[in-house]
């Protein structure tokens, strides 16, 4: 599902797809994606996750940062 710009080991991928009812936006579609990435390149590296869509902006993403697991039960769409 994702690719890296340099050599990397990607493992433990978890994907969540679902629908949620949002109090302002109504029915929204939710995609959760988590994995473990180890950079095996000599320098900087990036992971790319292709999401084909008609309209998607940075405000449609929720960053989990480096907090570890992000339980779906505490996540709500923006």
C-alpha positions as a Python dict, from the first residue, in 0.01 Angstrom:
ca = {
    (1, 'X'): (0, 0, 0),
    (2, 'X'): (291, 238, 56),
    (3, 'X'): (633, 282, -98),
    (4, 'X'): (956, 440, 25),
    (5, 'X'): (1193, 664, -166),
    (6, 'X'): (1493, 462, -46),
    (7, 'X'): (1560, 117, 93),
    (8, 'X'): (1344, 45, 398),
    (9, 'X'): (1190, -240, 595),
    (10, 'X'): (814, -192, 637),
    (11, 'X'): (626, -431, 865),
    (12, 'X'): (328, -467, 1094),
    (13, 'X'): (89, -283, 862),
    (14, 'X'): (-261, -225, 1001),
    (15, 'X'): (-536, -70, 787),
    (16, 'X'): (-876, 45, 912),
    (17, 'X'): (-1160, 153, 682),
    (18, 'X'): (-1499, 255, 807),
    (19, 'X'): (-1778, 509, 821),
    (20, 'X'): (-1853, 741, 1108),
    (21, 'X'): (-2133, 985, 1169),
    (22, 'X'): (-1991, 1331, 1241),
    (23, 'X'): (-2215, 1584, 1419),
    (24, 'X'): (-2127, 1861, 1170),
    (25, 'X'): (-2027, 1682, 848),
    (26, 'X'): (-2270, 1389, 857),
    (27, 'X'): (-2148, 1057, 720),
    (28, 'X'): (-1769, 1055, 671),
    (29, 'X'): (-1539, 781, 548),
    (30, 'X'): (-1240, 701, 767),
    (31, 'X'): (-906, 545, 672),
    (32, 'X'): (-655, 455, 942),
    (33, 'X'): (-305, 338, 847),
    (34, 'X'): (-21, 232, 1076),
    (35, 'X'): (304, 44, 1025),
    (36, 'X'): (660, 15, 1149),
    (37, 'X'): (925, 159, 917),
    (38, 'X'): (1300, 112, 948),
    (39, 'X'): (1519, 330, 725),
    (40, 'X'): (1785, 112, 558),
    (41, 'X'): (1906, 389, 325),
    (42, 'X'): (2232, 575, 382),
    (43, 'X'): (2053, 909, 415),
    (44, 'X'): (1710, 1061, 441),
    (45, 'X'): (1410, 856, 334),
    (46, 'X'): (1036, 910, 297),
    (47, 'X'): (731, 684, 297),
    (48, 'X'): (461, 765, 44),
    (49, 'X'): (101, 652, 84),
    (50, 'X'): (-102, 696, -234),
    (51, 'X'): (-464, 798, -168),
    (52, 'X'): (-657, 855, -492),
    (53, 'X'): (-942, 1097, -434),
    (54, 'X'): (-1131, 1386, -589),
    (55, 'X'): (-1088, 1622, -295),
    (56, 'X'): (-842, 1569, -14),
    (57, 'X'): (-651, 1841, 169),
    (58, 'X'): (-401, 1840, 458),
    (59, 'X'): (-685, 1931, 700),
    (60, 'X'): (-839, 1588, 625),
    (61, 'X'): (-545, 1413, 798),
    (62, 'X'): (-490, 1346, 1168),
    (63, 'X'): (-128, 1307, 1274),
    (64, 'X'): (-55, 1042, 1534),
    (65, 'X'): (304, 1168, 1559),
    (66, 'X'): (528, 933, 1749),
    (67, 'X'): (266, 850, 2011),
    (68, 'X'): (256, 479, 1926),
    (69, 'X'): (-76, 307, 1875),
    (70, 'X'): (-376, 529, 1808),
    (71, 'X'): (-686, 342, 1928),
    (72, 'X'): (-980, 379, 1689),
    (73, 'X'): (-1215, 421, 1986),
    (74, 'X'): (-1060, 759, 2075),
    (75, 'X'): (-1029, 893, 1720),
    (76, 'X'): (-1293, 1112, 1563),
    (77, 'X'): (-1287, 1260, 1211),
    (78, 'X'): (-1203, 1632, 1177),
}
